[in-house]
Amino acid sequence: ESELRVAHETAPGIQEFTDRLRAHALRQDGERLFQAGFPEEALEMLVEALRLDGEDPLLHTDIGVDTNTLGDAGRARSSFLRALQLAPARGEARENLASLG
C-alpha cells in the first residue's frame, strides 16, 4: 500500500493508482466484514474492489475464502486458481485450493 500511496502522490492524475488504493481499502473493509461474520456483505466489498483492481491476487484469494464459506466451492476454486495465476508463490491460495479437494 505504501508504494501505491507514493505513486499516487507523485502522479495523482493517474487513475490506476487511485483505483488500486480504493480497491485496497475496499479489500480491507471486506476482510473486516468477513471476520465479523458478514460474508455476504464482505463479498459485495470484495467484488467492488475486484472491479477496480482485477489483478490483485489477495482479492482473488479473499473472494475464494468468502465464496467457499458461502457454499460455492466452484467459484472458490476459480478464485484460488486465478490468484495462483497472478502470483504462483502464494501459499495461502494453494493451501485453500488443496482444502477444496
N, C-alpha and C positions, 0 to 999 in steps of 0.2 A: 504494500500500500504506500509506503513512504516514497518509493521510486515513482509511483504514479502521481503522487502529490507534487513532487519536484518537477516532473514533466509538465503537469498541468499548470503550475505556477510559471514555468519557463515559456510555455506556449498555450496560454489559456484559450485561444481561439480554435484549438484542435479538438473537435468533437469526440474523437476516440478516447482521449484522456478523461474527459468529462463523463462519458458513458461508462468507462471502466471503473471510475471512482464511485459512480452511482450504483453500479452493479455490485461492487464490493460492499457498500453499505447495505444494500438490499439482501445480499447473501448473509451478512452478519445478523440482520433482523430476522431472516428466515431461520437461521440456526437457533436464535434465542426462542423464537416461537415453537420450534420443534422440541427443544429442551424443556419448554414449559408445558408440553403436552398438547400442542395445537398443530398437528401435522397438516391438516388441510390448509390452514392459513399460511403455514410455513411454505407449503408447496406453491401457493399463489405468489409469494415474495420471490421464491427461487426461480420460478418461471419468468417473472418480470425481469429479474436480474439476467437471466439467460438471453432474453431479447436484446439486452444491452451489450452483453459480452458472451457470445456463444462459444468462445474458445477457452473458457476458464475450466480447467479440469476439476477444480474444487467444487464448482457449481454442479457439474455433472455427477460427481460423487455424492454430494448432498441430496440431489434430486433422486438418485438411486436409493439412498438410505430411506428417504422420505416415502417414495412410492412403494418400496418394499414393505415398510411399516403399514402403509395403507392397503396392502394386499395385492399390489400389481407387480408381481415378480418379473413379468416380461418387460415392462417399462424400466424397472430397476436394472435388469440385465443390460438393456440398451444403453442406459446412462453410464453404468460402470464400464462398458466396452468403449464408449466414447471418451470417457475420462482417460482410459488407458491408451487410446489412440493419440490423445493430445499430450499425455505425459506417461510414457511407458514405465517409468520407475515408480509411479505412485503405488506404494504398498497398500494403502487403505482401499483403493478401488479394486485392486487384485484380490485382497482378502474378502471384501464384501461380495465380489463376483463368485469366488470359490464357495462362500457360505450359501449361495443360492442352489448349489448342487448341480 
